[in-house]
Every structure is written in structure tokens, then in C-alpha cells.
Amino acid sequence: MSLARATRLGPYEIVSPIGSGGMGEVYRARDTRLDRTVAIKILPAEVADDKEARARFEQESRAIAAIDHPHICAVYDVGVQDGLHYLVMQHLDGETLAERLARTKGPLPLEQALTIAIAVADALDKTHRAGITHRDLKPGNIMLTKAGAKLLDFGLAKLRGTGGPLGLSSMTQVATSAPNTAQGTILGTVQYMAPEQVEGRTADARSDIWAFGTVLFEMVVGERPFAGESAASVIGAILKDHPPFVSARQPFLPRPLDDLVDRCLAKDPDDRWQSIGDVRHQLISIAALSATPSSAVTTRRPRVPQWVRVVGAAVLSAAIGGLAVWSTARRPVETPVRGPIRLAFDLGRDASFATDFPIAALSPDGTRIVFVSAGSDGLSRLSTRRLDQPEATPLKGTEGAYSPFFSPDGEWVGFFGRGKLNKVRVDGGAPIVLCDAPAGRGASWVEQGQILAALDNRSGLSLVTTDGGVVTAATTLGAGELTHRMPHMLPGGKAAVFVVNSAPGSYGAASIAVASLGPTPARARIILPNVGMFPRYLPTGHLVYVANGTLHAVPFDADRLEVIGASTPVLEDVSSSVAFGSAQVDFSREGDLLYLSGRTSGRTVIQWLTADGKVEPLWPEASFYQFPQVSPDGKRLLSVVAE
């Protein structure tokens, strides 16, 4: 039955309905004695004579009343009037987590999801220590308020020692699109129920941990881990299916979160986390590593602000002009999470770097970087530094170098410079010229002793042997294609991804292509048309690329060479050049990310600064101008237009 406005239940006056579920109707009401707004939950009249349902309702009253916790909705009173059993609770302003997820239509921001999860875990820890199992944890029972998340609805809570579980009488009433707890079904909401619950076995605190894992999965991924067209199919998925790691659905989620959620969703309760308190501590650690520490911001500013800062684990922090390393590697459960590493060093006070080509690379094992720096002579050259050492070491003979890249074993560095493709040992020695490269546009070292390179700006890709510099064509331009560039080898060394463009100049919306390497030059097969530039493959099974200064990731099957999902933006403020199709980003074999934050270079105009300080347009037509030079008599201007 529904209660009309102004209906009195003892000292409480009904104001309006709030909602209803399988275990009761909820109303907004006014406490006439204390003049405050409360929430009243009423056991529906049609089930009031059901001893089992009434006992469960009374259990909720005792369960909540026994606990005082900031993240649990407080109970004020219980009563019976005219056969109506009611519970008076704290009235909460806000929205449920289910409403928030429906409104966002996707994953919540990581910081927000972790904040909610920690609050709920804290509340569950309190109830479990009191011997209470919630048994109906779901987004609809988590209220989000200005004071934080609040856990609601202990209508299915089972006090320790009160008997076994109720059985299944019908599955037809369990909703699969908008889950609610249906009266006359298994206790709980099917999408969030542990295997032992759907099988009718006894539920305990570890069943709540399973439900917590499903809720956390839904918050960070944007979809439920177990889905189906009917209650039966959902139950089948719960009993048999193993959902993917959360990072497989949302790239760049902290890898410790993979293990945390995976252990929550173990089929056997003995394989799960045994305490929600332990889960809470893990979440706090992940949140701390995922936060951006204010102390990581570099305040000292050289003449040209080029600072390297390395941030380990899941910490991600980089100011304009700063390089950062972010560890995204999956590690074994027993391996401790690597803590943040913060350090800074000057890349050259008098350096004036153009970021049109990559200026830094990360070694395959993630322990060393090589970067373009400038010496006191003003010449750019390569330097290298191990991340556990305080000083960088210049690599002699590398003047004019750009676009450095590592060999698979990390012992060599390849680079372009002075019209050549070169290599040099990372521990020093004379550079070795491999072949001519009139306009190098990116390269990737193949494990079989070859380098896949774009040696010119108007050609396909070439394979260059690293021991003799023999050059063979790897790809050939198709009809209308102007260039293949910025290649990246895929695992196994038999295929590569690269940029294809059909117009000179702008690569902001170029196409990403793949080609299998064989005895004859291959044609490019477009897999991501007109999306961006600088593709790279991650060990998580994702292809990443840069568009408008944002790093995007898309699931990619490296065996079939096919995109298998939708693209997701994962990192903003990545420095890139739409003039050349390059970006300041690199990855280690373990998944560590190196990137340069800051500007994205694009079309510019050339202006003239007069002696009296006025700025006058000289070449007002925007283009990719570089290295402008004025003739000695001041009557002519010469500039390179980038391609």
C-alpha cells in the first residue's frame, strides 16, 4: 500500500514517497517532536503477514541500530502502527551510486571511485566486526552525499547465529536491466551475488567482499562484470565466467587494482580476500599512489624550462616541459608495489629544443632513459641516465641527434642525425653510421637484428640491418598515399603499425595502419582512419596513439592485427607535433610510460618585430614554418615548411 501525505505513524508525519524495493517502501517524513526530516521504511502490507519477511525487516532494524559509523545510514527509531512495521532512519540528500553510474554512462573518475570504495569498505569492515553480513551490497544501496558515501539497506543482513540461508523459490522476478532485490527469490540482487549465494549456500562476510568487487568493477570500468539477458544467464555467468582485468577494459588503471578486484571475484570464498579491512588498506595505498603529490611540481626554472621528472608506480605528475615516467606494468601478486621515484635534472640551460621529433626514449626494462640535451657549445647531443643514478652521461659523437630509440636488449641506441641513421652503445663508444636517412621520420628496432625506419618523408618504410646497414623496402606507398612514418614493431617482429597520410603538413587526423613484413614490400592496411598519429603497442593488449595532445588507447589483437574495441582517452597534455606526426611518448617492455607534457606544435604565422616594438604580419598565411632566416640585406625571408 502507498501512504498519503500527512499520514501519521506515531510522531512521524509522511511528506512524500522516496522509493521502494523488494523489502519495503521508503518515505520522506517529518519528526514532529524534533522538527527534523527523516526517512521511514515500511514493510509492504502484502508481505506483512510473511513471518520470514518480517523477521528480515526486524533484523535490519537491529543491525543498523547496533552500529554508529559515518558511512552507514543511522537508525533513529522502530515502530508498529495499525499492522505497519516501520523503521525511522537518517534522511540523506544526494543520489545513489546506481543513479550516478546511470548519469555518467561510463566509468567514474578513478579518484572518485576509490573515495567511494574506501568509504564503503570502511563501513563493511565495521559491520563485519559486529558479526553482520549485509548480503545485498549494490550501487542502489550506496548513497552519495556531500558528507561522503553512506551504506543503506540492511534488509537482508544475517546476524551471526540466526540460521541458514533462504532458498530459491522463483527466478522470474529478478530484474537484469535495473537490478532490485525481488521478494521470493534468492536473498540479494543477482548481478552482485556471490556464487555461494546463487547456489543457496550460506553467505558470510566473504560474500559481501564478492559484491564489493562487482561494485568496484562497475565503478572503474563502467559496466558490470557479469551480465545476461535473464536472471538464469546472469547466474550462469557468475558461476562459470571470469571477467577480464579492469585495466583490460580501461587502460592505465593502476595495476594493483587488477589484483584487488580479481581476488574479490574469486569463485571460491577461500580464494578471496578474507577481510574487507585488508581490501580497504589496499585501496588506500592505491589511492595514495594514484594521487598527484604537490611536492612533485618543480619550482626552479632554468632559462629554457626543460626538466625531467620520474614518477614511479601509478603516480602521474608532469608540469609544462616536464618528462614523466608512469609505471603501468602488471606485476605478480607477491611483488610489492614500487613506490614513487621523484627526481629532476637539467637537460641544458641553453638548450632550445624543437619538440617536433621525440627527444627521449625509455629502455625496454624501464631502468634507463636516453634524451637529447645541449652542452655548453650549444650543440644538441644524446645523453643517457639510469633512473637510480644522479648524473647523466653524454654520448660522444652524437651531435645533431634526434628521435632516439633503444635496441630490444637495451644495449644500443639508434638515432637520426646529419642525414644518417646511426647506432651507438648505451655505455659509450663511437657511433656507427648504418645508412643514409635524408629526412628520418621515426624508427623501431626489430629483434632479428634489423631496424624498421622511415628514412625519408615521402616514401614507404625500410628495413635496415644493424650489422651492415643493408637497406630493403618494407612497405610501399598505395594510391594517394604520401608517406609512411613513425613505425612501431609489434610483438614477434613480423608486423608493424605506423602512420599513413595523404596530404603534406598536418598529421593531427592521420590514419593508423598495420602491415605484415615479408620478402616483398607490403601495402598498408588502415585500421584506424583519420584519428591521430604516433601509434604504439602496449603489453596490456592496447594500441595507443595521440590526437590533439591526448593519448588514446584502443583494444588491439596483435595476432589478428585487428582493433577489437572502442578508443578511450587515457592521458592529456602530451606534447606532439602535427607537422611531423610525432609525439613525446615512449613505453618500456614492462608498460612504464615516458612522456613529455606541454605544447602541441601546429601551424604558425611569421611576424616581424620592428625596432619600435610593433608586431607586423610578414607571412600571415598559417603553415608549418621552421628555421626562418632573413637575408643580409633584410629584403628576403627563407623558411623551411615542415612535412
C-alpha positions as CSV (number, residue, x, y, z in Angstrom):
1,M,0.0,0.0,0.0
2,S,1.0,3.6,-0.5
3,L,0.8,6.2,2.3
4,A,-0.8,9.5,1.6
5,R,0.8,12.8,2.5
6,A,0.2,13.8,6.2
7,T,-0.4,10.2,7.3
8,R,0.8,9.9,10.9
9,L,2.9,7.0,12.2
10,G,3.4,7.8,15.8
11,P,5.1,11.2,16.0
12,Y,6.1,11.0,12.3
13,E,4.2,12.7,9.5
14,I,4.6,11.4,5.9
15,V,5.7,14.1,3.4
16,S,6.3,12.2,0.2
17,P,7.5,8.8,-1.2
18,I,11.2,8.3,-1.9
19,G,11.3,4.9,-3.4
20,S,10.5,1.2,-3.0
21,G,12.2,-2.2,-3.3
22,G,11.6,-5.8,-2.6
23,M,11.9,-5.3,1.1
24,G,9.9,-2.1,1.7
25,E,8.7,1.3,0.7
26,V,10.6,4.4,1.8
27,Y,9.1,7.8,2.6
28,R,10.3,11.2,3.5
29,A,8.7,12.2,6.8
30,R,8.9,14.9,9.5
31,D,9.6,14.1,13.1
32,T,7.1,16.4,14.8
33,R,8.9,16.2,18.2
34,L,12.3,17.2,17.0
35,D,11.2,19.1,13.8
36,R,13.6,17.3,11.6
37,T,13.3,15.4,8.3
38,V,13.7,11.6,8.5
39,A,13.3,8.6,6.2
40,I,10.8,6.0,7.1
41,K,10.9,2.5,5.6
42,I,7.8,0.4,5.8
43,L,7.3,-3.3,5.3
44,P,4.8,-3.6,2.5
45,A,1.3,-4.7,3.7
46,E,1.2,-7.6,1.2
47,V,4.1,-9.2,2.9
48,A,3.4,-8.1,6.5
49,D,2.0,-11.5,7.3
50,D,5.1,-13.2,6.0
51,K,7.0,-14.2,9.1
52,E,10.2,-14.7,7.1
53,A,10.0,-11.2,5.6
54,R,9.0,-9.6,8.8
55,A,11.9,-11.3,10.6
56,R,14.3,-9.9,7.9
57,F,12.9,-6.4,8.4
58,E,13.4,-6.7,12.2
59,Q,17.0,-7.9,11.5
60,E,17.6,-4.7,9.6
61,S,16.4,-2.6,12.5
62,R,18.7,-4.4,14.9
63,A,21.7,-4.5,12.5
64,I,21.7,-0.7,11.8
65,A,20.8,0.3,15.4
66,A,23.9,-1.6,16.6
67,I,26.3,0.4,14.5
68,D,27.4,4.0,14.7
69,H,29.6,4.8,11.7
70,P,29.9,7.9,9.5
71,H,29.4,5.9,6.3
72,I,26.4,3.9,7.5
73,C,22.9,5.4,7.4
74,A,21.9,5.9,11.1
75,V,18.7,4.4,12.5
76,Y,16.6,6.6,14.9
77,D,13.5,4.5,15.8
78,V,11.4,1.5,15.1
79,G,7.7,1.0,15.5
80,V,4.4,-0.7,14.6
81,Q,1.1,1.0,13.9
82,D,-2.1,-0.5,12.5
83,G,-0.2,-3.5,11.4
84,L,2.5,-1.5,9.7
85,H,6.1,-2.2,10.7
86,Y,8.3,0.8,10.1
87,L,11.9,1.8,10.6
88,V,13.0,5.5,11.0
89,M,16.3,6.4,9.6
90,Q,18.5,9.4,8.8
91,H,17.3,11.3,5.8
92,L,20.1,11.6,3.2
93,D,20.3,14.2,0.4
94,G,22.1,13.1,-2.7
95,E,21.9,10.3,-5.2
96,T,22.6,6.6,-5.2
97,L,25.7,5.2,-6.8
98,A,23.3,3.5,-9.3
99,E,21.9,6.9,-10.3
100,R,25.4,8.3,-10.6
101,L,26.5,5.5,-12.8
102,A,23.4,5.8,-15.0
103,R,24.0,9.5,-15.3
104,T,27.7,9.3,-16.2
105,K,27.1,6.4,-18.7
106,G,30.6,5.1,-18.2
107,P,33.3,4.7,-15.6
108,L,33.7,7.1,-12.7
109,P,37.0,9.1,-12.4
110,L,39.5,6.9,-10.6
111,E,39.9,9.3,-7.6
112,Q,36.1,9.4,-7.2
113,A,35.7,5.7,-7.4
114,L,38.4,5.0,-4.9
115,T,37.0,7.5,-2.5
116,I,33.6,5.8,-2.6
117,A,35.1,2.3,-2.4
118,I,37.2,3.2,0.7
119,A,34.2,4.6,2.5
120,V,32.1,1.5,1.7
121,A,34.9,-0.8,2.7
122,D,35.2,1.0,5.9
123,A,31.5,0.7,6.6
124,L,31.5,-3.0,5.7
125,D,34.5,-3.6,8.0
126,K,32.6,-2.1,10.9
127,T,29.5,-4.3,10.2
128,H,31.6,-7.5,9.7
129,R,33.4,-6.9,13.0
130,A,30.0,-6.7,14.6
131,G,29.1,-10.1,13.1
132,I,26.7,-8.6,10.5
133,T,26.7,-9.6,6.8
134,H,25.0,-7.1,4.5
135,R,24.1,-9.7,1.8
136,D,22.6,-7.0,-0.6
137,L,25.5,-4.7,-1.4
138,K,24.9,-3.0,-4.7
139,P,25.0,0.5,-6.2
140,G,21.4,1.2,-5.3
141,N,22.2,0.7,-1.7
142,I,25.1,3.2,-1.6
143,M,24.0,6.8,-1.2
144,L,26.4,9.6,-2.3
145,T,26.1,12.7,-0.2
146,K,28.1,15.8,0.5
147,A,29.4,14.1,3.6
148,G,30.6,11.1,1.6
149,A,29.2,7.6,0.7
150,K,26.6,6.0,3.0
151,L,25.8,2.4,3.1
152,L,22.0,1.6,3.1
153,D,19.5,-1.2,3.4
154,F,20.5,-4.0,5.7
155,G,17.2,-5.7,5.0
156,L,19.0,-8.9,4.0
157,A,21.6,-8.7,6.8
158,K,22.2,-12.0,8.6
159,L,23.2,-11.7,12.2
160,R,25.7,-14.3,13.2
161,G,24.0,-17.4,14.5
162,T,20.5,-16.7,13.2
163,G,20.2,-19.7,11.0
164,G,20.9,-20.7,7.4
165,P,20.0,-19.1,4.1
166,L,16.6,-18.9,2.5
167,G,16.1,-21.0,-0.7
168,L,15.2,-20.0,-4.2
169,S,11.5,-20.2,-5.0
170,S,11.5,-18.2,-8.2
171,M,14.0,-16.5,-10.5
172,T,11.5,-14.9,-12.8
173,Q,11.1,-11.8,-10.6
174,V,14.8,-10.9,-10.6
175,A,15.4,-7.9,-12.8
176,T,18.5,-7.9,-15.0
177,S,18.4,-4.4,-16.5
178,A,17.6,-2.4,-13.3
179,P,18.6,-4.8,-10.5
180,N,16.4,-4.9,-7.4
181,T,16.0,-7.4,-4.7
182,A,12.8,-9.3,-5.5
183,Q,10.7,-10.8,-2.7
184,G,10.5,-14.6,-3.1
185,T,13.9,-15.1,-4.7
186,I,17.4,-15.8,-3.6
187,L,18.5,-13.2,-1.0
188,G,20.2,-10.4,-2.7
189,T,20.4,-8.8,-6.2
190,V,21.5,-11.4,-8.7
191,Q,24.1,-9.2,-10.6
192,Y,26.0,-8.7,-7.3
193,M,25.6,-12.1,-5.7
194,A,28.4,-14.4,-4.9
195,P,28.4,-18.0,-6.3
196,E,27.6,-19.4,-2.9
197,Q,24.5,-17.2,-2.7
198,V,23.1,-18.1,-6.1
199,E,23.6,-21.8,-5.2
200,G,21.7,-21.3,-1.9
201,R,24.7,-21.9,0.3
202,T,25.4,-19.9,3.4
203,A,26.6,-16.4,2.9
204,D,29.2,-14.8,5.1
205,A,31.4,-11.7,5.1
206,R,33.3,-13.0,2.0
207,S,30.0,-12.9,0.1
208,D,30.0,-9.1,0.8
209,I,33.6,-8.9,-0.5
210,W,32.4,-10.5,-3.8
211,A,29.6,-7.9,-4.1
212,F,32.1,-5.2,-3.2
213,G,34.3,-6.4,-6.1
214,T,31.4,-6.3,-8.6
215,V,30.5,-2.7,-7.5
216,L,34.2,-1.6,-7.7
217,F,34.5,-3.2,-11.2
218,E,31.4,-1.3,-12.3
219,M,32.6,2.0,-11.0
220,V,36.0,1.9,-12.7
221,V,35.0,0.1,-15.9
222,G,31.5,1.4,-16.5
223,E,29.8,-1.9,-16.9
224,R,29.0,-4.9,-14.7
225,P,31.4,-7.9,-14.6
226,F,28.5,-10.4,-15.1
227,A,25.7,-9.7,-17.5
228,G,23.0,-11.6,-19.3
229,E,19.6,-11.4,-20.8
230,S,17.9,-13.2,-17.9
231,A,18.5,-14.0,-14.3
232,A,19.4,-17.5,-15.3
233,S,22.1,-16.3,-17.8
234,V,23.5,-13.9,-15.2
235,I,23.7,-16.7,-12.6
236,G,25.4,-18.9,-15.2
237,A,28.0,-16.2,-15.8
238,I,28.6,-15.8,-12.1
239,L,29.2,-19.5,-11.7
240,K,31.4,-20.0,-14.8
241,D,32.8,-16.8,-16.3
242,H,35.9,-15.0,-15.3
243,P,35.8,-11.2,-16.0
244,P,38.9,-9.6,-17.5
245,F,41.2,-7.4,-15.5
246,V,39.8,-3.9,-15.1
247,S,42.8,-2.5,-16.9
248,A,41.9,-4.6,-20.0
249,R,38.7,-2.5,-20.2
250,Q,40.1,0.8,-19.0
251,P,43.8,1.2,-19.9
252,F,46.1,2.9,-17.4
253,L,44.1,1.9,-14.3
254,P,46.7,1.1,-11.6
255,R,47.8,-2.5,-12.0
256,P,47.4,-3.2,-8.2
257,L,43.7,-2.6,-8.8
258,D,43.6,-5.6,-11.2
259,D,44.7,-8.0,-8.4
260,L,42.4,-6.4,-5.8
261,V,39.3,-6.8,-7.9
262,D,40.3,-10.2,-9.3
263,R,40.7,-11.6,-5.7
264,C,37.4,-10.1,-4.7
265,L,35.7,-12.0,-7.5
266,A,37.3,-15.4,-6.9
267,K,34.7,-18.2,-7.2
268,D,35.8,-20.0,-4.1
269,P,35.4,-17.9,-0.9
270,D,38.6,-19.3,0.4
271,D,40.5,-17.7,-2.5
272,R,39.1,-14.2,-1.9
273,W,40.3,-11.6,0.4
274,Q,39.4,-12.8,3.9
275,S,38.9,-9.4,5.4
276,I,37.3,-6.3,3.8
277,G,39.6,-4.4,6.2
278,D,42.6,-5.7,4.2
279,V,40.8,-4.6,1.0
280,R,40.4,-1.1,2.4
281,H,44.1,-0.8,3.3
282,Q,45.0,-1.9,-0.3
283,L,42.6,0.7,-1.7
284,I,44.2,3.4,0.5
285,S,47.6,2.5,-0.8
286,I,46.4,2.6,-4.4
287,A,44.7,5.9,-3.9
288,A,47.9,7.4,-2.4
289,L,50.0,6.1,-5.4
290,S,47.4,7.4,-7.8
291,A,47.3,10.9,-6.4
292,T,49.4,13.7,-7.8
293,P,51.7,14.9,-5.0
294,S,52.1,18.7,-4.8
295,S,55.8,18.2,-3.9
296,A,56.4,16.7,-7.3
297,V,56.0,20.1,-9.0
298,T,59.3,21.6,-10.0
299,T,59.6,25.3,-9.0
300,R,63.1,26.1,-10.1
301,R,63.0,27.4,-13.6
302,P,66.1,27.4,-15.9
303,R,66.4,29.7,-18.9
304,V,64.5,27.2,-21.0
305,P,62.4,25.0,-18.7
306,Q,63.4,21.5,-19.7
307,W,63.2,19.3,-16.6
308,V,63.0,15.6,-16.3
309,R,60.9,14.2,-13.5
310,V,60.4,10.5,-13.0
311,V,57.3,9.3,-11.1
312,G,57.1,5.6,-10.4
313,A,54.1,3.2,-9.8
314,A,50.8,4.9,-10.6
315,V,51.7,8.4,-9.7
316,L,51.3,10.7,-12.7
317,S,52.6,14.3,-12.4
318,A,54.2,16.5,-15.0
319,A,54.4,20.3,-15.4
320,I,54.7,22.0,-18.8
321,G,58.0,21.0,-20.3
322,G,58.5,18.1,-17.9
323,L,59.1,14.5,-18.7
324,A,57.4,11.8,-16.6
325,V,57.6,8.1,-16.3
326,W,54.5,6.3,-15.1
327,S,54.6,2.6,-14.3
328,T,51.7,0.7,-15.8
329,A,53.1,-2.8,-15.7
330,R,51.3,-5.8,-14.4
331,R,53.3,-7.4,-11.6
332,P,52.8,-10.7,-9.7
333,V,50.6,-10.6,-6.6
334,E,53.5,-11.3,-4.2
335,T,55.7,-8.4,-5.6
336,P,55.3,-5.2,-3.6
337,V,54.1,-2.1,-5.4
338,R,57.1,0.0,-6.4
339,G,56.9,3.3,-4.6
340,P,57.1,6.8,-6.3
341,I,60.5,7.9,-7.5
342,R,60.8,11.7,-7.8
343,L,63.9,13.3,-9.2
344,A,64.8,16.2,-11.5
345,F,67.7,17.3,-13.6
346,D,68.5,20.0,-16.2
347,L,68.6,19.0,-19.8
348,G,70.6,22.0,-20.7
349,R,70.2,25.6,-19.7
350,D,71.0,27.0,-23.1
351,A,69.0,24.3,-25.0
352,S,66.3,25.3,-27.3
353,F,64.6,22.1,-28.3
354,A,62.1,21.8,-31.0
355,T,59.7,19.1,-29.9
356,D,58.8,18.1,-33.5
357,F,60.7,14.8,-33.0
358,P,61.0,12.6,-30.0
359,I,63.7,13.9,-27.7
360,A,63.7,11.0,-25.2
361,A,63.3,7.2,-25.1
362,L,62.8,4.7,-22.3
363,S,64.9,1.5,-22.1
364,P,62.9,-1.8,-22.6
365,D,63.4,-2.7,-18.9
366,G,62.3,0.7,-17.7
367,T,65.6,1.4,-15.9
368,R,67.3,4.0,-18.2
369,I,66.4,6.9,-20.4
370,V,68.3,8.4,-23.3
371,F,67.5,12.0,-24.3
372,V,68.5,14.9,-26.4
373,S,70.4,17.6,-24.4
374,A,72.6,20.5,-25.1
375,G,76.2,21.2,-24.0
376,S,78.0,24.5,-23.3
377,D,78.8,24.6,-27.0
378,G,75.1,24.9,-27.8
379,L,75.1,21.7,-29.8
380,S,72.4,19.1,-29.1
381,R,73.6,15.5,-28.4
382,L,72.4,12.4,-26.7
383,S,72.8,11.8,-23.0
384,T,71.8,8.7,-21.0
385,R,71.0,8.2,-17.4
386,R,70.0,5.3,-15.2
387,L,67.0,6.2,-13.1
388,D,68.8,5.0,-9.9
389,Q,71.8,7.3,-10.6
390,P,72.0,11.1,-10.0
391,E,74.0,12.0,-13.1
392,A,73.5,11.8,-16.9
393,T,76.3,10.8,-19.2
394,P,76.7,12.4,-22.7
395,L,77.2,10.0,-25.6
396,K,80.1,11.4,-27.6
397,G,79.8,11.8,-31.4
398,T,76.0,12.1,-31.3
399,E,75.8,15.9,-32.2
400,G,72.7,16.8,-34.1
401,A,70.8,13.6,-32.9
402,Y,67.1,13.3,-32.8
403,S,64.4,10.6,-32.4
404,P,66.5,8.2,-30.2
405,F,65.2,4.6,-29.7
406,F,66.6,1.5,-27.9
407,S,67.5,-1.9,-29.1
408,P,65.4,-4.8,-27.6
409,D,68.3,-5.7,-25.2
410,G,68.8,-2.1,-24.1
411,E,72.5,-2.1,-25.0
412,W,72.3,0.1,-28.1
413,V,70.6,3.3,-29.0
414,G,69.5,4.1,-32.6
415,F,69.0,7.7,-33.7
416,F,68.8,10.0,-36.7
417,G,71.3,12.8,-37.2
418,R,73.1,14.7,-40.0
419,G,71.2,12.9,-42.7
420,K,72.1,9.4,-41.4
421,L,70.6,6.5,-39.4
422,N,73.1,5.7,-36.7
423,K,73.6,3.5,-33.7
424,V,75.7,3.8,-30.6
425,R,76.3,1.7,-27.5
426,V,74.5,3.0,-24.5
427,D,77.6,2.7,-22.4
428,G,79.6,4.8,-24.8
429,G,81.9,4.4,-27.8
430,A,81.9,5.8,-31.4
431,P,78.6,6.0,-33.2
432,I,78.2,3.7,-36.2
433,V,76.5,5.0,-39.4
434,L,74.1,2.5,-40.8
435,C,72.7,4.2,-43.9
436,D,71.5,7.4,-45.4
437,A,68.4,9.0,-44.0
438,P,67.8,12.3,-45.7
439,A,64.7,13.1,-43.6
440,G,64.3,10.4,-40.9
441,R,60.7,10.2,-39.7
442,G,60.9,7.5,-36.9
443,A,62.3,4.1,-36.4
444,S,61.8,0.9,-34.4
445,W,64.4,-1.8,-33.6
446,V,63.4,-5.3,-34.7
447,E,64.6,-8.3,-32.6
448,Q,66.0,-10.1,-35.6
449,G,68.9,-7.6,-36.0
450,Q,67.1,-5.0,-38.1
451,I,65.6,-1.6,-37.8
452,L,62.3,-0.6,-39.4
453,A,62.7,3.0,-40.3
454,A,61.1,5.9,-42.3
455,L,64.3,7.1,-44.0
456,D,62.6,9.9,-45.9
457,N,59.5,12.0,-45.6
458,R,58.0,10.9,-49.0
459,S,58.4,7.1,-49.0
460,G,57.4,3.8,-47.5
461,L,59.2,2.1,-44.6
462,S,62.6,0.4,-45.0
463,L,64.3,-2.5,-43.1
464,V,68.0,-1.7,-42.3
465,T,70.3,-4.5,-41.0
466,T,72.1,-3.4,-37.8
467,D,75.3,-5.2,-38.6
468,G,75.9,-3.9,-42.1
469,G,73.4,-1.2,-43.0
470,V,71.8,-3.1,-45.9
471,V,68.5,-1.4,-46.8
472,T,65.4,-3.2,-48.3
473,A,61.9,-1.8,-48.8
474,A,59.4,-3.0,-46.2
475,T,56.3,-1.1,-47.3
476,T,55.3,0.6,-50.5
477,L,53.0,3.6,-50.8
478,G,49.5,2.9,-52.1
479,A,47.4,5.1,-54.3
480,G,47.1,8.6,-52.9
481,E,49.5,7.9,-50.0
482,L,52.2,10.4,-49.4
483,T,54.2,8.9,-46.6
484,H,54.6,6.0,-44.1
485,R,56.2,7.1,-40.9
486,M,56.6,6.8,-37.1
487,P,56.7,2.9,-37.2
488,H,56.4,0.7,-34.2
489,M,57.2,-3.1,-34.3
490,L,54.5,-5.4,-32.9
491,P,55.5,-8.4,-30.7
492,G,57.3,-11.1,-32.6
493,G,58.8,-8.7,-35.1
494,K,56.6,-9.8,-38.1
495,A,54.3,-6.8,-38.3
496,A,54.3,-3.1,-37.5
497,V,51.9,-0.2,-37.0
498,F,52.7,3.2,-38.4
499,V,51.2,6.5,-39.7
500,V,49.8,6.9,-43.2
501,N,49.0,10.3,-44.6
502,S,47.8,11.5,-48.0
503,A,48.4,15.2,-47.5
504,P,51.6,17.1,-46.6
505,G,51.9,19.0,-43.4
506,S,49.1,18.2,-41.0
507,Y,49.1,14.8,-39.1
508,G,46.5,15.8,-36.5
509,A,44.0,13.4,-38.0
510,A,46.2,11.0,-39.9
511,S,45.4,7.3,-40.3
512,I,46.9,4.4,-38.3
513,A,47.9,1.4,-40.4
514,V,49.4,-2.1,-40.0
515,A,51.5,-4.2,-42.3
516,S,53.0,-7.7,-42.1
517,L,56.6,-7.7,-43.0
518,G,57.8,-10.2,-45.6
519,P,60.1,-10.8,-48.5
520,T,58.3,-8.3,-50.7
521,P,57.2,-4.7,-49.8
522,A,53.8,-4.7,-48.1
523,R,50.8,-2.4,-48.6
524,A,49.4,-0.5,-45.6
525,R,46.1,-1.7,-44.2
526,I,44.3,1.1,-42.5
527,I,42.9,0.1,-39.1
528,L,42.1,3.5,-37.6
529,P,41.3,6.0,-40.3
530,N,41.8,9.7,-39.7
531,V,42.2,9.5,-35.9
532,G,45.7,10.8,-35.0
533,M,49.3,9.8,-35.0
534,F,52.3,8.1,-33.4
535,P,50.9,4.6,-32.7
536,R,52.5,2.3,-30.1
537,Y,51.5,-1.1,-28.8
538,L,51.3,-1.8,-25.1
539,P,51.8,-5.1,-23.3
540,T,48.3,-4.7,-21.9
541,G,46.9,-5.5,-25.4
542,H,46.2,-2.0,-26.4
543,L,47.2,0.2,-29.3
544,V,47.8,3.9,-28.3
545,Y,48.0,7.0,-30.4
546,V,48.0,10.7,-29.9
547,A,45.3,13.1,-31.1
548,N,45.1,16.8,-30.1
549,G,47.6,16.3,-27.3
550,T,45.7,13.4,-25.8
551,L,46.8,9.8,-25.6
552,H,44.1,7.4,-26.7
553,A,44.0,3.6,-26.2
554,V,42.1,1.0,-28.1
555,P,42.0,-2.8,-27.6
556,F,44.1,-4.5,-30.3
557,D,44.5,-8.2,-31.2
558,A,48.2,-8.4,-32.1
559,D,47.7,-11.9,-33.6
560,R,44.9,-11.0,-35.9
561,L,46.2,-7.4,-36.4
562,E,42.7,-6.0,-35.7
563,V,41.2,-3.4,-33.5
564,I,38.7,-5.1,-31.2
565,G,37.1,-2.3,-29.2
566,A,36.4,1.4,-28.9
567,S,39.0,4.1,-28.3
568,T,39.4,5.7,-24.8
569,P,41.2,8.9,-23.9
570,V,43.7,8.0,-21.1
571,L,46.2,10.9,-20.8
572,E,46.0,14.5,-21.6
573,D,48.7,17.2,-22.2
574,V,51.1,15.0,-24.2
575,S,53.5,17.1,-26.3
576,S,53.2,16.3,-30.0
577,S,53.8,17.8,-33.5
578,V,51.0,17.7,-36.1
579,A,53.6,19.0,-38.6
580,F,55.6,15.7,-38.5
581,G,53.2,13.2,-36.9
582,S,55.3,12.6,-33.9
583,A,54.7,12.7,-30.1
584,Q,56.8,12.8,-27.0
585,V,55.8,9.4,-25.6
586,D,57.6,6.0,-25.1
587,F,57.0,2.8,-23.3
588,S,59.1,0.1,-21.7
589,R,58.5,-3.6,-22.2
590,E,57.0,-3.7,-18.7
591,G,54.5,-1.0,-19.5
592,D,56.2,2.1,-18.0
593,L,55.2,5.3,-19.7
594,L,57.6,8.1,-20.5
595,Y,56.0,11.3,-21.8
596,L,56.7,15.0,-22.2
597,S,53.9,17.3,-21.2
598,G,53.2,20.6,-22.7
599,R,52.6,22.2,-26.1
600,T,51.4,20.6,-29.3
601,S,53.0,22.3,-32.2
602,G,50.9,23.2,-35.2
603,R,50.5,25.8,-37.9
604,T,52.0,29.2,-37.2
605,V,52.3,32.6,-38.9
606,I,55.5,34.6,-39.3
607,Q,55.5,38.1,-37.9
608,W,58.1,40.9,-37.9
609,L,59.1,42.7,-34.8
610,T,60.0,46.3,-35.7
611,A,62.7,48.4,-33.9
612,D,60.0,50.4,-32.1
613,G,58.4,47.2,-30.7
614,K,55.5,46.8,-33.1
615,V,54.5,43.4,-34.5
616,E,53.6,43.3,-38.1
617,P,52.4,40.3,-40.2
618,L,55.1,39.1,-42.6
619,W,53.7,35.7,-43.8
620,P,50.1,35.8,-42.3
621,E,49.2,32.6,-44.0
622,A,49.5,29.8,-41.4
623,S,51.7,26.9,-42.2
624,F,54.4,24.7,-40.6
625,Y,57.2,27.1,-40.8
626,Q,60.6,26.2,-39.3
627,F,64.0,27.9,-39.1
628,P,63.2,31.2,-40.7
629,Q,66.2,33.2,-41.9
630,V,66.4,36.8,-43.1
631,S,68.7,37.7,-45.9
632,P,71.7,40.0,-45.1
633,D,70.0,43.0,-46.9
634,G,66.8,42.4,-45.0
635,K,64.7,42.1,-48.1
636,R,64.1,38.3,-48.3
637,L,62.9,35.6,-45.9
638,L,63.7,31.9,-46.2
639,S,61.9,29.2,-44.2
640,V,61.6,25.5,-44.2
641,V,58.0,24.3,-44.4
642,A,57.7,21.0,-42.5
643,E,56.4,17.7,-43.9
